[in-house]
Amino acid sequence: MKRLLIYIGLFLTTFFTTTVAGVAWLNIDPFDLSNFSLGLSYSLPLLFILTCHEFGHYFAARYHGVDATLPYYIPMPAIPGLLNFGTFGAVIRTRSLIPSKKVMFDIGVAGPIAGFIATLIVLIYGFTHLPGKEFILLIHPDYFTAESSGLGLQFGSSILYDLLSVLLTDATTDFIPPMSEMYHYPYLIAGWFGLFVTSMNLIPVGQLDGGHLSYTMFGERHRAVALAAFGTITVIGLAGVVPMIGINIGFGWSGWILWAIILLFVVKLYHPPVADETELDPIRRMIGWFTFGILVLSFSPSPFNL
C-alpha cells in the first residue's frame, strides 16, 4: 500500500508540474492557478507518451514472469536557468533476474516501440490540427511586423519531425511554426519531447533501452558498439562547446557531454550478462533493427540552440 501511494503521489506531482510547464510554454503566468487548465493540452499528451513507454516495459516484463514495479514518474520543478518540461521522464525497475536474451530483448524493445507509436499519434494530431496565425499573435502580437521577442530558443529538428511536417501540412495554407516558436504549440512540443527522450534511451550503451537491444542482438560485440556510440555522443557534445571559443561548426549540443558523463559513470558503457545467452530469432532481430531505425529518425544532434 505504501508503494502504491508513492506511485500515485509521483504521478500526481508530475501531472501538476507538467501542466504548470505547459502554461509557461504559452507565455502565460504559470503561478496563477486560474491558468492551470491551459496547460492540459501539453501535460496530457506528454504523460500519454511516457505512460505508453513505461507500460510497454511493464507488460512485457509481466508477460515473461519478471517482477517489475509500476512506473515511477519523475517531476521536474521549475528551476531558474533551466528549460522546464515539467518532468525528467519515468522509470520502472525489475525486481527479479531477467533469465535470457529473449526476455531482455522483449522488455527492452517494448517501451521504445510503444512510446514511439504514442509520439507519432501526438505529432500527427498536432500537425493536422495547427491553429491559424492568430494563435502566434496571441503570444507575440508583433510577430509578423517585428523581430520576435521570445526566449531566443530554437529547438533542433529530427528526420521524423521534418518528414511529418512536410507530409501533414500545407505550406500555402497552414502556418507551420518555425523551430524557434514551435514550443508554444502544446502537441508539437510534447511530441518533440517524446522523440528526444526516445532517442536518448535508444543510444546503444549500458542498460539504456538501446543497450539492452545491442547486447541481445550483438553479444560481446555490443562493447564495440557502446564505445562507438559513447564516442559519437562525446564528439557531438564537444562540437556544441567550440562556439564558445569562436568556432561555429553548425551542429552539436554541449548537453551531450553531460549525458556522456552520466553514461560513463552512472549507466556504465557495457551491459551485464544474462544466464541464457541463446541467440535471438530472425523476427526479433528484424524488430531490433527497426527500433534502431527509430533512433536514427528521432535523434537530433542539436536539440537546443540558445
Residue, then its C-alpha position, 0 to 999 in steps of 0.5 A: m500500500k505504501r508503494l502504491l501511494i508513492y506511485i500515485g503521489l509521483f504521478l500526481t506531482t508530475f501531472f501538476t508540474t507538467t501542466v504548470a510547464g505547459v502554461a509557461w510554454l504559452n507565455i502565460d503566468p504559470f503561478d496563477l492557478s486560474n491558468f492551470s487548465l491551459g496547460l492540459s493540452y501539453s501535460l496530457p499528451l506528454l504523460f500519454i507518451l511516457t505512460c505508453h513507454e513505461f507500460g510497454h516495459y511493464f507488460a512485457a516484463r509481466y508477460h515473461g514472469v519478471d517482477a517489475t514495479l509500476p512506473y515511477y514518474i519523475p517531476m521536474p520543478a521549475i528551476p531558474g536557468l533551466l528549460n522546464f518540461g515539467t518532468f525528467g521522464a519515468v522509470i520502472r525497475t525489475r525486481s527479479l533476474i531477467p533469465s535470457k536474451k529473449v526476455m531482455f530483448d522483449i522488455g527492452v524493445a517494448g517501451p521504445i516501440a510503444g512510446f514511439i507509436a504514442t509520439l507519432i499519434v501526438l505529432i500527427y494530431g498536432f500537425t493536422h490540427l495547427p491553429g491559424k496565425e492568430f494563435i502566434l499573435l496571441i503570444h507575440p502580437d508583433y510577430f509578423t511586423a517585428e523581430s520576435s521577442g521570445l526566449g531566443l530558443q530554437f529547438g533542433s529538428s529530427i528526420l521524423y519531425d521534418l518528414l511529418s511536417v512536410l507530409l501533414t501540412d500545407a505550406t500555402t495554407d497552414f502556418i507551420p511554426p518555425m523551430s524557434e516558436m514551435y514550443h508554444y504549440p502544446y502537441l508539437i512540443a510534447g511530441w518533440f519531447g517524446l522523440f528526444v527522450t526516445s532517442m536518448n534511451l535508444i543510444p546503444v550503451g549500458q542498460l539504456d533501452g538501446g543497450h539492452l537491444s545491442y547486447t541481445m542482438f550483438g553479444e560481446r560485440h555490443r562493447a564495440v558498439a557502446l564505445a562507438a556510440f559513447g564516442t559519437i555522443t562525446v564528439i557531438g557534445l564537444a562540437g556544441v562547446v567550440p562556439m564558445i571559443g569562436i568556432n561555429i561548426g553548425f551542429g552539436w549540443s554541449g548537453w551531450i557531454l553531460w549525458a556522456i558523463i552520466l553514461l560513463f559513470v552512472v549507466k556504465l558503457y557495457h551491459p551485464p550478462v544474462a544466464d541464457e545467452t541463446e541467440l535471438d530469432p530472425i523476427r526479433r532481430m528484424i524488430g531490433w533493427f527497426t527500433f534502431g531505425i527509430l533512433v536514427l529518425s528521432f535523434s537530433p544532434s542539436p536539440f537546443n540552440l540558445 
